[in-house]
């Protein structure tokens, strides 16, 4: 009955979107998401604050038996994240898609909004499902919907390739999830997450964890399963990239946390903790190094998402190791840091992709060297993008600092207490390296795009985007600032989640973490006050002075021009020289040689691609080419050949039936 109702609801939703007038489709989608968020807000907040799971519905799955939709503290947190990001994304899409209403057909826009709403609703179903068939159904709906969203500009070859790569890799991960749930069902008679302790008690812990890690890790973008992410996000519209990067990849983190929730054996926890920490370190470092090398805004942000998933897994790894060592302080600090970073990343990455969408809609390019001086023509976008940039660089007084600060505290306490000292020390070094390169990467991004002089007349003539998009950007901006200023209030919301995994987490949060974050809050307020006072003093001093404007000092050169600014490639040239083994470079044009004393105009562009991409994608691209070639050879156009093919198919069915294969 549940699945029939779900099918009917989705059918009515799609029909409503297709019937609605072109400019009203946004409001049908917005109303649907608002109703879903409003309906789930009360049970989600109740579950988050009381730690009592709320069962919404029970159903009989066609494969794995009884299942239910319920909300506990962990799923409640993800529901809130999905709801906030979903509302902001729908609002932003109105302004972003306005430029396409006259270019795309009504059916195209209807399909896009239908897929967007289904993706948001399916993510909600994922975090509410107890497992089994309902979980896999919601997971597949989320994958198909996001695949359709990526295909918005399907006329471009690179978009088709990215969407196909995404679809194939997601279904490889889906196979691992099916294997995990099938193994769980075969062992316990149930495919619910609640049956995991029984399976773990029968020696299936490592097997099940690896299966789920591969399945969920594919969606999360863990190394080396991350190669779809830097291709899919740049191909999708910016509001789709925002919700995919800010929220959808976190469903993979949710799944892994759901499995971790039920592991109790100390030795197995320690082994799994080392695995998670190692994967997090490699993913974080690989993602941030590749991000720093990119010369495309959206590809840089996509690789940055990989890096942030690595940071989350570093926190989860330290929390797991602390739990295995019965050190509740280390485990609680690291887990709260990881949970905070999940929330934080959903906010600042959504804002960054919205900013990238503003740039693309005005200049129709995301290449760094197409911009320069955008802050003059798009001042509001520049300010909001700067806030998100500072947040992702973990600079106080914004939210990114708080999450990483908590993870650092967990690792430092681990070293102090002698708990997995080498692992914790390695995590500290890795997180410090990641943080340093993040600052480098986003300094490159912001300065090349927003500072300096316009490199093209389109940049100089650009205008600020519409108020709807700015309103959508204000939603994550508010979250970034509130969490940065008052983290001690947010951490209380995470208490019940931590309690579900770690013994005595509540007294640690109330007695140690909350007072510590209270001091962080005071420091943040002090920083804001100092900045405000300095700005007021500067403004007051400038009132009585004549301010002269002139070109940026060019080291004594008397004829500076826009070609003398740093490009994305020149900014990261030194880092590139020591990371050549990680990338495969595609060069367009020709660089200026040392022999050219008076160089002529050059067109030079370097694209840095992940070498792992070749390992995971080239084989299936070639396989599809061969299959397509073989299939096309069967299209002879002769009716007798087609009759022969049908007869051969019937003969094959007959033979397989004789041997009871079918």
Secondary structure, DSSP 8 states (H G I E B T S, - for coil): -HHHHHHHHHHHHHHHHHHS-GGGHHHHHHHHHHHHHHHHHHHHHHHHHH---EEEEEEEETTTEEEEEEE-HHHHHHHHHHHHHHHHHHHHHHHHHGGGTTTS-HHHHHHHHHHHHHHHHHHHHHHHB-BHHHHHHHHHHHHHHHHHHHGGGTTSHHHHHHHHHHHHHHHHHHHHHHHHHHHHHHHHS--BGGGHHHHHHTT-HHHHHHHHHHHHHHHHT-TTS-TTHHHHHHHS-HHHHHHIIIIITHHHHHHHHHHHTT---HHHHHHHHHHHHHHHHHHHHHHHHHHHH--BHHHHHHHHHHHHHHHHHHHHHHHHHHHHTT-HHHHHHHHHHHHHHHHHHHHHHHHHHHHHHHHHHHHS--BGGG-S-HHHH-HHHHHHHHHHHHHHTT-TTSHHHHHHHHHHHHHHHHHHTTSSHHHHHHHHHHHHHHHHHHHHHHHHHHHHHHSS--SSHHHHT-----HHHHHHHHHHHHHHHHHHH-HHHHHHHTHHHHHTTSTTHHHHIIIIIHHHHHHHHHHHHHHHHHHHHHHHHHHHHHHTS---------TT-SS--GGGS--HHHHTHHHHHT-GGGEEEEEEE----TT-SS-----EEEEEEEHHHHHHHHHHHHHHHHHHHHHHHT----HHHHHHHHHHHHHHHHHHHHTT--
